[in-house]
Amino acid sequence: MADIARIIEVVEPEAKALGFDLVRVRLFGKTEVGDEEHTLQIMAERPETGQLVIADCAALSHRISDRIDALEEAGEVLIEDAYRLEVSSPGIDRPLTRLKDFANWIGHEARIELDDLLEGRKRFRGELLGVEGETISIADDGVTYAVPFGLIANAKLVLTDKLIAASRPIDASGVDVEEFDGADDILEEQED
């Protein structure tokens, strides 16, 4: 299996060179029925906007591809099998992968899944209350839980009207954007 830490070592400087922060690097696929190749998923953002536009994704994709190709030519193979590269913005219901992500979204609803049980649970959904050191506070059904960052396997924001209202405007220059009426319209569009 590929060494994700090494892939991050290769990818992060390429993102930084373009002025982007790396949000997440994942390698998945090939274990699911019908998958013929892995997907190397890179999520990045502009620190000032929390997003990437299509041109940013293309620029980062080219830099990463060129860097991986150069390493392969020098004899270092990061991913043994065939794979596709997917570069994207984290989106509005973004994954929370760094402590600063949790801190930036205090007051918003999140889902957190843990590697191990905490107070008899592995899953939490509720309002992010704060971050102290390496501990995230989340209110789930009226109970406040102190979740160690090191136990988190997966976390993401939940799409709500409050999140939509608080999100930075998406750069839609050159795009015909229809108005919508909150999270319900987005969810209806995703279901279609």
C-alpha positions, 0 to 999 in steps of 0.5 A: 500500500502507498505511504500517505505520509510520503505522498503528503510530503510530495504534494504539500510543497506543490500546494504551498507553491501556489499559495494553497493550504492542503486540507486532505490527502486520501487514497481509496478504491480498488477494494470496492467491487468494480473499481479498476484503479485507485483514486488519489484525492487531494483537497486544498484551499486558498487560505483567504477564501476557503475554496479553489476555483476550477483554474486553481484545481487544474494548476494544482493537478498539473503541478502534482502530476509533474512532480509525481512523474519526475519522482517516478523517472528518478526511480521512486514510485509513490503508488504502485497500481494505476490511479486517477488524480482528483483535485478539489476544493473542500466544499461547503460541508467540508471535512474537518481534518486539522484542529484549525478547521474545528476552531474556524467552525465553532458554532456550526453542526458537525459529524464526528466519527472516532476510531475507538469508543468514547463514553460508549460511542463512536459517532457524534453529531452536534454543535462544535463548542470549542477547541482547547489544546488537542480536544474538541468540544461538541454538544450532542443531544444536550450533552457536551463531549470532550473529543480528543483530536487523535481519536477522530477518524472522520469529521465533517460539517453538516449542511445547514442554513446557518452554514450556508449563511456563514460561508464565504461567497463562492467565486462564480465569475463567468457562471450563470448562478440561479438563486436558491432558498437555503440548504433544502434547495441544495439537498433537493438538487443533490437527490435528483 
